[in-house]
């Protein structure tokens, strides 16, 4: 359960970083970032596999580069459902998911390492009692 929360938090924080770095991506509040993280997770779980399957011939012809477009469309689609979160322009659609993925990977790994360290420290203290 804590893993889902940390992933959700890392994605929301990553979206805030994307808002700072990428022109064309804007997030108004932290609560909008949290809602956007949920929307991105849902779109990536349910819509992205369908789009990826349908675009497989184009993806093969482009040697995988069309995946950037698919990721951008999924990010844009998530922004349609969340008020306070907007993705506009080609830079937002193409560069936004790339930066989001890189920052999210870094934050997720950092938070998981901290979580494991806290669990190990907490469990050793509990066993001493």
ROTI-430213 format. One record per atom (N, C-alpha, C): y, z, x; residue number from 1; atom name. Coordinates in Angstrom, 1 decimal, decimal comma, m for minus. Example, Ala and Ser with C-alpha at 12.3 -4.5 7.8 and 13.67 -1.06 7.14 Angstrom:
<Y m5,7 Z 7,8 X 13,2 k 1 a N>
<Y m4,5 Z 7,8 X 12,3 k 1 a CA>
<Y m3,3 Z 7,8 X 13,2 k 1 a C>
<Y m2,2 Z 7,1 X 12,8 k 2 a N>
<Y m1,1 Z 7,1 X 13,7 k 2 a CA>
<Y 0,0 Z 7,9 X 12,9 k 2 a C>
end
This chain:
<Y m1,2 Z 0,0 X 0,8 k 1 a N>
<Y 0,0 Z 0,0 X 0,0 k 1 a CA>
<Y 1,3 Z 0,0 X 0,9 k 1 a C>
<Y 1,2 Z 0,8 X 1,9 k 2 a N>
<Y 2,4 Z 0,8 X 2,8 k 2 a CA>
<Y 2,6 Z m0,5 X 3,5 k 2 a C>
<Y 1,5 Z m1,3 X 3,7 k 3 a N>
<Y 1,6 Z m2,6 X 4,3 k 3 a CA>
<Y 2,4 Z m3,6 X 3,5 k 3 a C>
<Y 2,2 Z m3,5 X 2,2 k 4 a N>
<Y 2,9 Z m4,4 X 1,3 k 4 a CA>
<Y 4,4 Z m4,1 X 1,3 k 4 a C>
<Y 4,7 Z m2,8 X 1,3 k 5 a N>
<Y 6,1 Z m2,3 X 1,3 k 5 a CA>
<Y 6,8 Z m2,8 X 2,6 k 5 a C>
<Y 6,1 Z m2,6 X 3,7 k 6 a N>
<Y 6,7 Z m3,0 X 5,0 k 6 a CA>
<Y 6,9 Z m4,5 X 5,1 k 6 a C>
<Y 6,0 Z m5,3 X 4,5 k 7 a N>
<Y 6,1 Z m6,7 X 4,5 k 7 a CA>
<Y 7,3 Z m7,1 X 3,6 k 7 a C>
<Y 7,4 Z m6,5 X 2,5 k 8 a N>
<Y 8,5 Z m6,7 X 1,6 k 8 a CA>
<Y 9,9 Z m6,4 X 2,2 k 8 a C>
<Y 9,9 Z m5,3 X 2,9 k 9 a N>
<Y 11,1 Z m4,8 X 3,6 k 9 a CA>
<Y 11,5 Z m5,8 X 4,7 k 9 a C>
<Y 10,5 Z m6,2 X 5,5 k 10 a N>
<Y 10,7 Z m7,1 X 6,6 k 10 a CA>
<Y 11,2 Z m8,4 X 6,1 k 10 a C>
<Y 10,7 Z m8,9 X 5,0 k 11 a N>
<Y 11,2 Z m10,2 X 4,5 k 11 a CA>
<Y 12,6 Z m10,1 X 4,0 k 11 a C>
<Y 12,9 Z m9,0 X 3,3 k 12 a N>
<Y 14,3 Z m8,8 X 2,8 k 12 a CA>
<Y 15,3 Z m8,7 X 4,0 k 12 a C>
<Y 14,9 Z m7,9 X 5,0 k 13 a N>
<Y 15,8 Z m7,8 X 6,2 k 13 a CA>
<Y 15,9 Z m9,2 X 6,9 k 13 a C>
<Y 14,8 Z m9,9 X 6,9 k 14 a N>
<Y 14,9 Z m11,3 X 7,6 k 14 a CA>
<Y 15,8 Z m12,2 X 6,8 k 14 a C>
<Y 15,8 Z m12,1 X 5,5 k 15 a N>
<Y 16,7 Z m12,9 X 4,7 k 15 a CA>
<Y 18,2 Z m12,6 X 4,9 k 15 a C>
<Y 18,4 Z m11,3 X 5,2 k 16 a N>
<Y 19,8 Z m10,9 X 5,5 k 16 a CA>
<Y 20,2 Z m11,5 X 6,9 k 16 a C>
<Y 19,3 Z m11,6 X 7,8 k 17 a N>
<Y 19,6 Z m12,2 X 9,1 k 17 a CA>
<Y 19,8 Z m13,7 X 8,9 k 17 a C>
<Y 19,0 Z m14,4 X 8,1 k 18 a N>
<Y 19,1 Z m15,8 X 7,8 k 18 a CA>
<Y 20,5 Z m16,0 X 7,2 k 18 a C>
<Y 20,9 Z m15,1 X 6,3 k 19 a N>
<Y 22,2 Z m15,2 X 5,7 k 19 a CA>
<Y 23,3 Z m15,3 X 6,7 k 19 a C>
<Y 23,2 Z m14,5 X 7,8 k 20 a N>
<Y 24,2 Z m14,4 X 8,8 k 20 a CA>
<Y 24,2 Z m15,7 X 9,7 k 20 a C>
<Y 23,0 Z m16,2 X 10,0 k 21 a N>
<Y 22,8 Z m17,2 X 11,0 k 21 a CA>
<Y 23,0 Z m18,6 X 10,4 k 21 a C>
<Y 22,3 Z m18,9 X 9,3 k 22 a N>
<Y 22,2 Z m20,2 X 8,7 k 22 a CA>
<Y 23,3 Z m20,5 X 7,7 k 22 a C>
<Y 24,1 Z m21,5 X 8,0 k 23 a N>
<Y 25,1 Z m21,9 X 6,9 k 23 a CA>
<Y 24,3 Z m22,6 X 5,8 k 23 a C>
<Y 24,7 Z m22,3 X 4,6 k 24 a N>
<Y 24,0 Z m22,8 X 3,4 k 24 a CA>
<Y 23,1 Z m21,8 X 2,7 k 24 a C>
<Y 22,8 Z m20,7 X 3,4 k 25 a N>
<Y 22,0 Z m19,6 X 2,8 k 25 a CA>
<Y 23,0 Z m18,5 X 2,6 k 25 a C>
<Y 23,0 Z m18,0 X 1,3 k 26 a N>
<Y 23,9 Z m16,8 X 1,1 k 26 a CA>
<Y 23,2 Z m15,8 X 0,2 k 26 a C>
<Y 23,3 Z m14,6 X 0,6 k 27 a N>
<Y 22,8 Z m13,4 X m0,2 k 27 a CA>
<Y 23,9 Z m12,4 X m0,4 k 27 a C>
<Y 24,1 Z m12,1 X m1,7 k 28 a N>
<Y 25,3 Z m11,2 X m2,0 k 28 a CA>
<Y 25,0 Z m9,8 X m1,7 k 28 a C>
<Y 23,9 Z m9,2 X m2,0 k 29 a N>
<Y 23,6 Z m7,8 X m1,9 k 29 a CA>
<Y 22,2 Z m7,6 X m1,3 k 29 a C>
<Y 21,9 Z m6,3 X m0,9 k 30 a N>
<Y 20,6 Z m6,0 X m0,4 k 30 a CA>
<Y 19,6 Z m6,1 X m1,5 k 30 a C>
<Y 20,0 Z m5,7 X m2,7 k 31 a N>
<Y 19,1 Z m5,8 X m3,9 k 31 a CA>
<Y 18,7 Z m7,2 X m4,2 k 31 a C>
<Y 19,6 Z m8,1 X m4,0 k 32 a N>
<Y 19,3 Z m9,6 X m4,1 k 32 a CA>
<Y 18,3 Z m10,0 X m3,1 k 32 a C>
<Y 18,5 Z m9,5 X m1,9 k 33 a N>
<Y 17,5 Z m9,8 X m0,8 k 33 a CA>
<Y 16,1 Z m9,3 X m1,1 k 33 a C>
<Y 16,0 Z m8,1 X m1,7 k 34 a N>
<Y 14,7 Z m7,5 X m2,1 k 34 a CA>
<Y 14,1 Z m8,4 X m3,2 k 34 a C>
<Y 14,9 Z m8,8 X m4,2 k 35 a N>
<Y 14,4 Z m9,6 X m5,3 k 35 a CA>
<Y 14,0 Z m11,0 X m4,7 k 35 a C>
<Y 14,8 Z m11,5 X m3,8 k 36 a N>
<Y 14,5 Z m12,8 X m3,2 k 36 a CA>
<Y 13,2 Z m12,7 X m2,4 k 36 a C>
<Y 12,9 Z m11,6 X m1,7 k 37 a N>
<Y 11,7 Z m11,4 X m1,0 k 37 a CA>
<Y 10,5 Z m11,5 X m1,9 k 37 a C>
<Y 10,6 Z m10,9 X m3,1 k 38 a N>
<Y 9,5 Z m11,0 X m4,1 k 38 a CA>
<Y 9,3 Z m12,4 X m4,6 k 38 a C>
<Y 10,5 Z m13,0 X m4,9 k 39 a N>
<Y 10,4 Z m14,4 X m5,4 k 39 a CA>
<Y 9,8 Z m15,4 X m4,3 k 39 a C>
<Y 10,2 Z m15,2 X m3,1 k 40 a N>
<Y 9,6 Z m16,0 X m2,0 k 40 a CA>
<Y 8,1 Z m15,8 X m1,9 k 40 a C>
<Y 7,7 Z m14,6 X m2,0 k 41 a N>
<Y 6,2 Z m14,3 X m2,0 k 41 a CA>
<Y 5,5 Z m14,9 X m3,1 k 41 a C>
<Y 6,1 Z m14,9 X m4,3 k 42 a N>
<Y 5,4 Z m15,5 X m5,5 k 42 a CA>
<Y 5,4 Z m17,0 X m5,4 k 42 a C>
<Y 6,5 Z m17,6 X m4,9 k 43 a N>
<Y 6,5 Z m19,0 X m4,8 k 43 a CA>
<Y 5,5 Z m19,5 X m3,7 k 43 a C>
<Y 5,5 Z m18,8 X m2,6 k 44 a N>
<Y 4,6 Z m19,1 X m1,5 k 44 a CA>
<Y 3,1 Z m18,9 X m1,9 k 44 a C>
<Y 2,9 Z m18,0 X m2,9 k 45 a N>
<Y 1,5 Z m17,8 X m3,3 k 45 a CA>
<Y 1,0 Z m18,8 X m4,3 k 45 a C>
<Y 1,9 Z m19,2 X m5,2 k 46 a N>
<Y 1,4 Z m20,0 X m6,4 k 46 a CA>
<Y 1,9 Z m21,4 X m6,3 k 46 a C>
<Y 3,1 Z m21,7 X m5,9 k 47 a N>
<Y 3,6 Z m23,1 X m6,0 k 47 a CA>
<Y 3,4 Z m23,8 X m4,7 k 47 a C>
<Y 3,6 Z m23,2 X m3,5 k 48 a N>
<Y 3,4 Z m23,9 X m2,3 k 48 a CA>
<Y 2,1 Z m24,5 X m2,0 k 48 a C>
<Y 1,0 Z m23,9 X m2,4 k 49 a N>
<Y m0,3 Z m24,6 X m2,2 k 49 a CA>
<Y m0,4 Z m25,9 X m3,0 k 49 a C>
<Y 0,1 Z m25,9 X m4,2 k 50 a N>
<Y 0,1 Z m27,1 X m5,0 k 50 a CA>
<Y 1,0 Z m28,2 X m4,3 k 50 a C>
<Y 2,2 Z m27,9 X m3,9 k 51 a N>
<Y 3,1 Z m28,8 X m3,3 k 51 a CA>
<Y 2,5 Z m29,3 X m2,0 k 51 a C>
<Y 1,9 Z m28,4 X m1,2 k 52 a N>
<Y 1,3 Z m28,8 X 0,1 k 52 a CA>
<Y 0,1 Z m29,8 X m0,1 k 52 a C>
<Y m0,7 Z m29,5 X m1,2 k 53 a N>
<Y m1,8 Z m30,4 X m1,4 k 53 a CA>
<Y m1,3 Z m31,8 X m1,9 k 53 a C>
<Y m0,3 Z m31,8 X m2,8 k 54 a N>
<Y 0,2 Z m33,1 X m3,3 k 54 a CA>
<Y 0,9 Z m33,9 X m2,2 k 54 a C>
<Y 1,5 Z m33,2 X m1,2 k 55 a N>
<Y 2,2 Z m33,9 X m0,2 k 55 a CA>
<Y 1,4 Z m34,1 X 1,1 k 55 a C>
<Y 0,1 Z m33,9 X 1,0 k 56 a N>
<Y m0,8 Z m34,0 X 2,2 k 56 a CA>
<Y m0,7 Z m35,4 X 2,8 k 56 a C>
<Y m0,7 Z m36,5 X 2,1 k 57 a N>
<Y m0,6 Z m37,8 X 2,7 k 57 a CA>
<Y 0,7 Z m38,0 X 3,5 k 57 a C>
<Y 1,8 Z m37,6 X 3,0 k 58 a N>
<Y 3,1 Z m37,7 X 3,6 k 58 a CA>
<Y 3,1 Z m36,8 X 4,9 k 58 a C>
<Y 2,5 Z m35,6 X 4,7 k 59 a N>
<Y 2,4 Z m34,7 X 5,9 k 59 a CA>
<Y 1,6 Z m35,2 X 7,0 k 59 a C>
<Y 0,5 Z m35,9 X 6,7 k 60 a N>
<Y m0,3 Z m36,6 X 7,7 k 60 a CA>
<Y 0,5 Z m37,7 X 8,4 k 60 a C>
<Y 1,2 Z m38,5 X 7,6 k 61 a N>
<Y 2,0 Z m39,6 X 8,2 k 61 a CA>
<Y 3,1 Z m39,1 X 9,1 k 61 a C>
<Y 3,7 Z m37,9 X 8,7 k 62 a N>
<Y 4,8 Z m37,4 X 9,5 k 62 a CA>
<Y 4,3 Z m36,4 X 10,6 k 62 a C>
<Y 3,0 Z m36,4 X 10,8 k 63 a N>
<Y 2,4 Z m35,5 X 11,8 k 63 a CA>
<Y 2,8 Z m34,0 X 11,6 k 63 a C>
<Y 2,9 Z m33,6 X 10,4 k 64 a N>
<Y 3,1 Z m32,2 X 10,0 k 64 a CA>
<Y 4,6 Z m31,9 X 9,8 k 64 a C>
<Y 5,5 Z m32,7 X 10,2 k 65 a N>
<Y 6,9 Z m32,4 X 10,0 k 65 a CA>
<Y 7,4 Z m32,2 X 8,6 k 65 a C>
<Y 6,6 Z m32,9 X 7,7 k 66 a N>
<Y 7,0 Z m32,7 X 6,3 k 66 a CA>
<Y 6,8 Z m31,3 X 5,8 k 66 a C>
<Y 6,1 Z m30,5 X 6,5 k 67 a N>
<Y 5,9 Z m29,1 X 6,2 k 67 a CA>
<Y 7,2 Z m28,4 X 6,2 k 67 a C>
<Y 8,1 Z m28,8 X 7,0 k 68 a N>
<Y 9,5 Z m28,2 X 7,0 k 68 a CA>
<Y 10,2 Z m28,4 X 5,7 k 68 a C>
<Y 10,0 Z m29,6 X 5,2 k 69 a N>
<Y 10,6 Z m29,9 X 3,9 k 69 a CA>
<Y 10,0 Z m29,1 X 2,8 k 69 a C>
<Y 8,7 Z m29,0 X 2,8 k 70 a N>
<Y 7,9 Z m28,2 X 1,8 k 70 a CA>
<Y 8,4 Z m26,7 X 1,8 k 70 a C>
<Y 8,5 Z m26,2 X 3,0 k 71 a N>
<Y 9,0 Z m24,8 X 3,2 k 71 a CA>
<Y 10,4 Z m24,6 X 2,6 k 71 a C>
<Y 11,2 Z m25,6 X 2,9 k 72 a N>
<Y 12,6 Z m25,6 X 2,4 k 72 a CA>
<Y 12,7 Z m25,7 X 0,9 k 72 a C>
<Y 11,9 Z m26,5 X 0,3 k 73 a N>
<Y 11,8 Z m26,6 X m1,1 k 73 a CA>
<Y 11,4 Z m25,3 X m1,8 k 73 a C>
<Y 10,4 Z m24,7 X m1,1 k 74 a N>
<Y 9,9 Z m23,4 X m1,7 k 74 a CA>
<Y 11,0 Z m22,3 X m1,6 k 74 a C>
<Y 11,8 Z m22,3 X m0,5 k 75 a N>
<Y 12,9 Z m21,3 X m0,3 k 75 a CA>
<Y 13,9 Z m21,6 X m1,4 k 75 a C>
<Y 14,3 Z m22,9 X m1,6 k 76 a N>
<Y 15,3 Z m23,3 X m2,6 k 76 a CA>
<Y 14,8 Z m22,9 X m4,0 k 76 a C>
<Y 13,5 Z m23,1 X m4,3 k 77 a N>
<Y 13,0 Z m22,8 X m5,6 k 77 a CA>
<Y 13,0 Z m21,3 X m5,8 k 77 a C>
<Y 12,8 Z m20,5 X m4,8 k 78 a N>
<Y 12,9 Z m19,1 X m5,0 k 78 a CA>
<Y 14,4 Z m18,7 X m5,3 k 78 a C>
<Y 15,3 Z m19,4 X m4,6 k 79 a N>
<Y 16,7 Z m19,1 X m4,9 k 79 a CA>
<Y 17,2 Z m19,4 X m6,3 k 79 a C>
<Y 16,5 Z m20,3 X m6,9 k 80 a N>
<Y 16,8 Z m20,7 X m8,3 k 80 a CA>
<Y 16,6 Z m19,5 X m9,2 k 80 a C>
<Y 15,6 Z m18,7 X m9,0 k 81 a N>
<Y 15,2 Z m17,6 X m9,9 k 81 a CA>
<Y 16,0 Z m16,3 X m9,6 k 81 a C>
<Y 16,6 Z m16,2 X m8,4 k 82 a N>
<Y 17,2 Z m14,9 X m8,1 k 82 a CA>
<Y 18,8 Z m15,0 X m8,1 k 82 a C>
<Y 19,4 Z m14,3 X m8,9 k 83 a N>
<Y 20,9 Z m14,3 X m8,9 k 83 a CA>
<Y 21,4 Z m13,6 X m7,6 k 83 a C>
<Y 22,4 Z m14,1 X m7,0 k 84 a N>
<Y 22,9 Z m13,6 X m5,8 k 84 a CA>
<Y 22,3 Z m14,1 X m4,5 k 84 a C>
<Y 21,4 Z m15,1 X m4,7 k 85 a N>
<Y 20,7 Z m15,7 X m3,6 k 85 a CA>
<Y 20,8 Z m17,2 X m3,8 k 85 a C>
<Y 21,4 Z m17,9 X m2,8 k 86 a N>
<Y 21,5 Z m19,4 X m2,9 k 86 a CA>
<Y 21,2 Z m20,1 X m1,6 k 86 a C>
<Y 20,6 Z m21,2 X m1,8 k 87 a N>
<Y 20,2 Z m22,1 X m0,6 k 87 a CA>
<Y 20,9 Z m23,4 X m0,9 k 87 a C>
<Y 21,8 Z m23,9 X m0,1 k 88 a N>
<Y 22,5 Z m25,1 X m0,3 k 88 a CA>
<Y 22,5 Z m26,0 X 1,0 k 88 a C>
<Y 22,4 Z m27,2 X 0,8 k 89 a N>
<Y 22,6 Z m28,2 X 2,0 k 89 a CA>
<Y 21,3 Z m28,3 X 2,8 k 89 a C>
<Y 21,3 Z m29,3 X 3,6 k 90 a N>
<Y 20,2 Z m29,7 X 4,4 k 90 a CA>
<Y 19,9 Z m28,6 X 5,5 k 90 a C>
<Y 20,9 Z m28,0 X 6,0 k 91 a N>
<Y 20,7 Z m27,0 X 7,0 k 91 a CA>
<Y 20,0 Z m25,8 X 6,4 k 91 a C>
<Y 20,4 Z m25,4 X 5,2 k 92 a N>
<Y 19,8 Z m24,3 X 4,5 k 92 a CA>
<Y 18,4 Z m24,5 X 4,2 k 92 a C>
<Y 18,1 Z m25,7 X 3,8 k 93 a N>
<Y 16,7 Z m26,1 X 3,4 k 93 a CA>
<Y 15,8 Z m26,2 X 4,5 k 93 a C>
<Y 16,3 Z m26,8 X 5,6 k 94 a N>
<Y 15,4 Z m27,1 X 6,8 k 94 a CA>
<Y 15,4 Z m25,9 X 7,8 k 94 a C>
<Y 16,6 Z m25,4 X 8,1 k 95 a N>
<Y 16,7 Z m24,4 X 9,2 k 95 a CA>
<Y 16,4 Z m23,0 X 8,6 k 95 a C>
<Y 16,7 Z m22,8 X 7,4 k 96 a N>
<Y 16,5 Z m21,5 X 6,7 k 96 a CA>
<Y 15,1 Z m20,9 X 6,9 k 96 a C>
<Y 14,1 Z m21,7 X 6,4 k 97 a N>
<Y 12,7 Z m21,2 X 6,6 k 97 a CA>
<Y 12,2 Z m21,0 X 8,0 k 97 a C>
<Y 12,7 Z m21,8 X 8,9 k 98 a N>
<Y 12,3 Z m21,7 X 10,3 k 98 a CA>
<Y 12,8 Z m20,3 X 10,9 k 98 a C>
<Y 14,1 Z m20,0 X 10,6 k 99 a N>
<Y 14,7 Z m18,8 X 11,1 k 99 a CA>
<Y 14,0 Z m17,6 X 10,4 k 99 a C>
<Y 13,8 Z m17,8 X 9,1 k 100 a N>
<Y 13,2 Z m16,7 X 8,3 k 100 a CA>
<Y 11,8 Z m16,4 X 8,8 k 100 a C>
<Y 11,0 Z m17,4 X 9,1 k 101 a N>
<Y 9,7 Z m17,2 X 9,7 k 101 a CA>
<Y 9,7 Z m16,4 X 11,0 k 101 a C>
<Y 10,6 Z m16,9 X 11,9 k 102 a N>
<Y 10,7 Z m16,3 X 13,2 k 102 a CA>
<Y 11,1 Z m14,8 X 13,1 k 102 a C>
<Y 12,2 Z m14,5 X 12,4 k 103 a N>
<Y 12,7 Z m13,2 X 12,3 k 103 a CA>
<Y 11,7 Z m12,3 X 11,5 k 103 a C>
<Y 11,0 Z m12,8 X 10,5 k 104 a N>
<Y 10,1 Z m12,1 X 9,7 k 104 a CA>
<Y 8,8 Z m11,7 X 10,6 k 104 a C>
<Y 8,4 Z m12,6 X 11,4 k 105 a N>
<Y 7,3 Z m12,3 X 12,3 k 105 a CA>
<Y 7,6 Z m11,2 X 13,2 k 105 a C>
<Y 8,8 Z m11,3 X 13,8 k 106 a N>
<Y 9,2 Z m10,2 X 14,8 k 106 a CA>
<Y 9,3 Z m8,9 X 14,0 k 106 a C>
<Y 10,0 Z m8,8 X 12,9 k 107 a N>
<Y 10,2 Z m7,6 X 12,2 k 107 a CA>
<Y 8,9 Z m7,0 X 11,7 k 107 a C>
<Y 8,0 Z m7,9 X 11,1 k 108 a N>
<Y 6,7 Z m7,4 X 10,6 k 108 a CA>
<Y 5,9 Z m6,8 X 11,7 k 108 a C>
<Y 5,8 Z m7,4 X 12,9 k 109 a N>
<Y 5,1 Z m6,9 X 14,0 k 109 a CA>
<Y 5,7 Z m5,6 X 14,5 k 109 a C>
<Y 7,0 Z m5,5 X 14,5 k 110 a N>
<Y 7,7 Z m4,2 X 14,9 k 110 a CA>
<Y 7,4 Z m3,1 X 13,9 k 110 a C>
<Y 7,5 Z m3,4 X 12,7 k 111 a N>
<Y 7,3 Z m2,4 X 11,6 k 111 a CA>
<Y 5,8 Z m1,9 X 11,6 k 111 a C>
<Y 4,9 Z m2,9 X 11,8 k 112 a N>
<Y 3,5 Z m2,5 X 11,8 k 112 a CA>
<Y 3,1 Z m1,6 X 13,0 k 112 a C>
<Y 3,7 Z m2,0 X 14,2 k 113 a N>
<Y 3,5 Z m1,1 X 15,3 k 113 a CA>
<Y 4,0 Z 0,3 X 15,1 k 113 a C>
<Y 5,2 Z 0,4 X 14,6 k 114 a N>
<Y 5,8 Z 1,7 X 14,3 k 114 a CA>
<Y 5,0 Z 2,4 X 13,3 k 114 a C>
<Y 4,5 Z 1,7 X 12,3 k 115 a N>
<Y 3,7 Z 2,4 X 11,2 k 115 a CA>
<Y 2,4 Z 2,9 X 11,8 k 115 a C>
<Y 1,7 Z 2,1 X 12,7 k 116 a N>
<Y 0,5 Z 2,6 X 13,3 k 116 a CA>
<Y 0,8 Z 3,8 X 14,2 k 116 a C>
<Y 1,9 Z 3,7 X 15,0 k 117 a N>
<Y 2,2 Z 4,8 X 15,8 k 117 a CA>
<Y 2,5 Z 6,1 X 15,0 k 117 a C>
<Y 3,1 Z 6,0 X 13,9 k 118 a N>
<Y 3,4 Z 7,1 X 13,0 k 118 a CA>
<Y 2,1 Z 7,7 X 12,4 k 118 a C>
<Y 1,2 Z 6,8 X 12,0 k 119 a N>
<Y 0,0 Z 7,2 X 11,5 k 119 a CA>
<Y m0,9 Z 7,9 X 12,5 k 119 a C>
<Y m0,9 Z 7,4 X 13,7 k 120 a N>
<Y m1,7 Z 8,0 X 14,8 k 120 a CA>
<Y m1,1 Z 9,4 X 15,1 k 120 a C>
<Y 0,2 Z 9,5 X 15,2 k 121 a N>
<Y 0,8 Z 10,8 X 15,5 k 121 a CA>
<Y 0,6 Z 11,8 X 14,4 k 121 a C>
<Y 0,8 Z 11,3 X 13,2 k 122 a N>
<Y 0,6 Z 12,2 X 12,0 k 122 a CA>
<Y m0,9 Z 12,7 X 11,9 k 122 a C>
<Y m1,8 Z 11,8 X 12,1 k 123 a N>
<Y m3,2 Z 12,2 X 11,9 k 123 a CA>
<Y m3,7 Z 13,1 X 13,0 k 123 a C>
<Y m3,1 Z 13,0 X 14,2 k 124 a N>
<Y m3,5 Z 13,9 X 15,3 k 124 a CA>
<Y m2,9 Z 15,3 X 15,1 k 124 a C>
<Y m1,7 Z 15,3 X 14,5 k 125 a N>
<Y m1,1 Z 16,6 X 14,1 k 125 a CA>
<Y m1,9 Z 17,3 X 13,0 k 125 a C>
<Y m2,4 Z 16,5 X 12,1 k 126 a N>
<Y m3,1 Z 17,1 X 11,0 k 126 a CA>
<Y m4,5 Z 17,6 X 11,4 k 126 a C>
<Y m5,1 Z 17,0 X 12,4 k 127 a N>
<Y m6,4 Z 17,4 X 12,8 k 127 a CA>
<Y m6,3 Z 18,7 X 13,7 k 127 a C>
<Y m5,1 Z 19,0 X 14,2 k 128 a N>
<Y m4,9 Z 20,3 X 15,0 k 128 a CA>
<Y m4,8 Z 21,5 X 14,1 k 128 a C>
<Y m4,4 Z 21,3 X 12,8 k 129 a N>
<Y m4,2 Z 22,4 X 11,9 k 129 a CA>
<Y m5,5 Z 22,9 X 11,4 k 129 a C>
end
